[in-house]
Amino acid sequence: MFLENIKIAIRSIRSNLLRSLLTIMIIMVGITALVGILTAIDTMLYSINDNFSSIGANSFKITPAYASLKSNRHGRRKRVGEVINFRQADQFKEKYFFPGAKTSVFTRYLFDATVKYKDKKTNPNKVVIGIDENYMDIAGLEIGTGRFFSNSELLDGMHKVILGNGIAKKIFKVKKDKILGKIVDINGYKYKVIGILKEKGSNKNSNSDQSILIPLLNGKRYYHYKKKDYGINIGLDNSLHMDEAISKATGIFRNIRKLKIKDENDFEIKKSDNILKMIKDATFQIRFATIAIALITLLGAAIGLMNIMLVMVSERTREIGIRKSIGATNRHILTQFMTESVIISQIGGLLGIIFGVIIGIVLAHAIDGQFRMPWAWIGLAIIINTFVGLLSGVYPAMKAAKLDPIESLRYE
């Protein structure tokens, strides 16, 4: 019976081809706008997310808790949580597992270091940072010349160093590749230069061009003390999972800090995705406007489809009378016309989905981004489209089902 209704619906569309095509095109435009624009927004967000990930924006850090002091102290903050010691940081790194996440333990050992090479030296204001194997990926740093620490150099805490670009320019007057292998003095300790960071510039939080990177365990050997504070950075491959990752990290670190259920966190989690969050908030309004525009377009299409269905009922009044006279029930007639309405709507929707996906593919190619099939928006389009078909067909179908068979047979 269902297949028979589909066959009748297709014959009806063919017999009213021009009117059906016009309605299909209106529906197609609405669905193309819905799927196309939403897919384009997602493609741009994924591209931005990938770019932000490469500069360390898809990350969060765990720090001791602070409390803001009163206004007469000029907005300063006071530490209220114990420092994160090396054991706690290392324990967290061992226990924390989350899909697509990397964990880094690091610390700033010195803030007043001087780098010397022969008769050249820097000002005594350089930062020495002890890092592990994941630090640079999460921080968004890259090696410009040379290489990163090997696993053995990190585990053994060897005297190897990666210099910031600015420091290398200051104390060496040769090409960067000639710097590799040179021995520099950092506050009395000798280190072999194995790499130079790619120039990045400074921001309000850090200046990697003036940083000195050494193996974490090397710095721990010389600069560690009882209350030394270590940092924990967690980097994600996708910021969309940020809240879930933070929730899991919070639970694990509470256990490490031995906090009871009633105890508040004595640590803070700071996210680095604020800019991306602002972009997502802005695109939410664009999404909402897109859906509204598409719905207005589809409302017009629904009115047009209803008009076509009413014309079909009028033109097929005699056919309805014949079908009823040979045993068709009101339900059969209702189902037939509803099926026709939904099929017309779905044909327009299918074409709209195809064109919408094409728009997303073209945009992804244009911005050199990664296209992902918008299954969520395709599902939304199908649901809305089905609703449009049902809404447009229900009144004409009910009108056809209520026709008197005898009067219908007399209809000219």
Residue pairs with C-beta under 8 A, 6 or more apart in sequence:
1 332
1 335
2 339
5 335
5 336
5 339
5 340
6 339
6 343
8 336
8 339
8 340
9 336
9 339
9 340
9 343
9 344
10 343
12 312
12 316
12 340
13 20
13 340
13 343
13 344
13 347
16 308
16 311
16 312
19 308
19 311
20 308
20 344
22 304
23 301
23 304
23 305
23 308
23 344
23 348
24 344
24 347
24 348
24 351
25 348
26 297
26 300
26 301
26 304
26 348
27 298
27 301
27 305
27 344
27 345
27 347
27 348
27 349
27 352
27 385
27 388
28 348
28 349
28 351
28 352
28 355
29 297
29 352
30 294
30 295
30 297
30 298
30 300
30 301
30 352
31 294
31 298
31 348
31 349
31 351
31 352
31 353
31 356
31 381
31 384
31 385
32 351
32 352
32 355
32 356
32 359
33 290
33 293
33 294
33 297
33 352
33 356
34 290
34 291
34 294
34 352
34 356
34 377
34 380
34 381
34 384
35 352
35 353
35 355
35 356
35 357
35 359
35 360
35 374
35 377
35 378
35 381
36 355
36 356
36 357
36 358
36 359
36 360
37 286
37 290
37 356
37 359
38 287
38 290
38 291
38 356
38 374
38 377
39 356
39 357
39 359
39 360
39 363
39 374
39 377
40 359
40 360
40 363
41 283
41 286
41 287
41 290
42 360
42 372
42 374
42 377
43 360
43 363
43 364
43 367
43 369
43 370
43 371
43 372
44 283
44 363
44 367
44 369
45 279
45 280
45 283
46 369
46 370
46 372
47 364
47 367
47 368
47 369
47 370
48 276
48 279
49 58
49 238
49 239
49 240
49 276
50 369
50 370
52 58
52 239
52 273
52 275
52 276
53 235
53 236
53 237
53 238
53 239
54 140
55 140
56 138
56 139
56 140
56 141
56 235
56 272
57 140
57 239
57 272
57 273
57 275
57 276
58 235
58 236
58 237
58 238
58 239
58 242
58 272
58 273
58 276
59 138
59 233
59 234
59 235
59 236
59 271
59 272
59 273
60 233
60 234
60 242
60 245
60 246
60 249
60 269
60 270
60 271
60 272
60 273
61 231
61 232
61 233
61 234
61 269
61 270
61 272
62 84
62 92
62 231
62 232
62 234
62 249
62 253
62 267
62 268
62 269
63 84
63 231
63 267
63 268
63 269
63 270
64 79
64 80
64 81
64 82
64 83
64 84
64 229
64 266
64 267
64 268
65 79
65 80
65 81
65 265
65 266
65 267
65 268
66 77
66 78
66 79
66 80
66 81
66 268
67 77
67 78
67 80
68 75
68 76
68 77
69 75
69 76
69 77
69 78
80 266
81 265
81 266
81 267
81 268
82 257
82 266
83 227
83 228
83 229
83 230
84 229
84 230
84 231
84 232
84 267
85 227
85 228
85 229
85 230
86 105
86 220
86 224
86 228
86 230
88 230
88 253
88 256
88 257
89 105
89 230
89 231
89 232
90 105
91 256
92 103
92 105
92 232
92 249
92 252
92 253
92 256
93 103
93 104
93 105
93 132
93 232
95 252
95 256
96 103
96 234
96 248
96 249
96 252
98 234
98 236
98 241
98 244
98 245
98 248
98 249
99 241
100 236
100 237
100 238
100 241
101 234
101 235
101 236
101 237
101 245
102 134
102 137
102 138
102 234
102 235
103 134
103 232
103 233
103 234
104 131
104 132
104 133
104 134
104 135
104 137
104 138
104 139
104 232
104 233
104 234
104 235
105 132
105 216
105 230
105 231
105 232
106 129
106 130
106 131
106 132
106 135
106 216
106 230
106 231
106 233
107 129
107 130
107 216
107 219
107 228
107 229
107 230
107 231
108 127
108 128
108 129
108 130
109 128
109 129
109 130
109 214
109 219
109 222
109 223
110 126
110 127
110 128
110 187
110 223
111 125
111 127
112 124
112 125
112 126
113 124
113 126
113 127
113 128
113 186
113 187
113 212
114 121
114 122
114 123
114 124
114 126
114 186
114 187
115 121
115 122
115 126
115 163
115 167
115 170
115 171
115 184
115 185
115 186
115 212
116 122
116 171
116 184
116 185
116 186
117 171
117 172
117 182
117 183
117 184
117 185
120 170
120 171
120 172
121 171
122 167
122 170
122 171
125 210
126 164
126 167
126 210
126 211
126 212
127 210
127 211
127 212
128 186
128 187
128 212
128 214
128 219
128 223
129 135
129 211
129 212
129 213
129 214
130 214
130 215
130 216
130 217
130 218
130 219
130 220
130 223
131 213
131 214
131 215
131 216
132 154
132 216
133 149
133 151
133 154
134 233
134 235
135 141
135 213
135 233
136 142
136 143
136 148
136 213
137 235
138 233
138 234
138 235
139 208
139 233
141 197
141 198
141 200
141 208
142 197
142 198
143 162
143 195
143 196
143 197
143 198
144 165
144 176
144 196
144 197
144 198
144 199
145 176
145 177
145 179
145 180
145 195
145 196
146 162
146 177
146 179
146 180
146 193
146 194
146 195
146 196
147 194
147 195
148 162
148 195
149 158
149 160
149 162
149 194
149 215
152 158
153 160
153 194
153 215
154 215
154 216
154 217
155 217
156 215
156 217
157 215
157 216
157 217
157 218
157 219
157 220
157 221
158 215
158 218
159 189
159 190
159 191
159 192
159 218
160 191
160 192
160 193
160 194
160 214
160 215
160 218
161 184
161 186
161 191
161 192
161 193
161 194
161 212
161 213
161 214
162 193
162 194
162 195
162 196
162 197
162 212
162 213
162 214
163 179
163 184
163 193
163 195
163 196
163 197
163 212
163 213
164 196
164 197
164 207
164 208
164 209
164 210
164 211
164 212
165 196
165 197
165 198
165 199
165 200
165 208
165 209
166 199
166 207
166 209
166 210
167 209
167 210
167 211
167 212
168 176
168 179
168 196
171 184
172 178
172 179
172 182
176 196
179 193
179 196
180 193
180 194
180 195
180 196
181 192
181 193
181 194
182 192
182 193
183 190
183 191
183 192
183 193
184 190
184 191
184 193
185 191
186 212
186 214
189 222
191 214
197 208
197 209
197 211
197 213
199 209
200 208
200 209
201 207
201 209
202 208
202 209
202 210
232 253
234 245
234 249
236 242
236 245
239 273
239 276
242 271
242 273
246 269
246 271
249 269
250 265
250 269
253 267
254 265
257 266
257 267
259 265
259 266
271 277
294 384
295 384
298 384
298 385
298 388
301 345
301 348
301 388
302 388
302 391
302 392
303 392
305 341
305 344
305 345
305 388
305 389
305 392
305 393
306 391
306 392
306 393
306 395
306 396
308 344
309 337
309 340
309 341
309 392
309 393
309 396
309 397
310 395
310 396
310 399
312 337
312 340
312 396
313 320
313 337
313 396
313 399
313 400
313 403
316 400
317 403
317 408
317 411
318 408
318 409
318 411
320 333
320 400
320 403
320 405
320 408
321 403
321 405
321 406
321 407
321 408
321 409
321 410
321 411
322 408
322 409
323 332
323 333
324 333
324 403
324 405
324 408
325 405
325 409
330 401
330 402
331 401
333 397
333 400
333 401
333 403
334 397
334 398
334 400
334 401
335 397
336 397
336 400
337 393
337 396
337 397
337 400
337 401
338 389
338 390
338 393
338 394
338 397
340 393
341 389
341 390
341 392
341 393
341 396
341 397
342 386
342 389
342 390
342 393
343 389
344 389
345 385
345 386
345 388
345 389
345 392
346 382
346 385
346 386
346 389
348 385
349 381
349 382
349 385
352 381
352 385
353 378
353 381
353 382
356 374
356 377
356 381
357 373
357 374
357 378
360 371
360 374
361 371
363 369
364 370
364 371
365 371
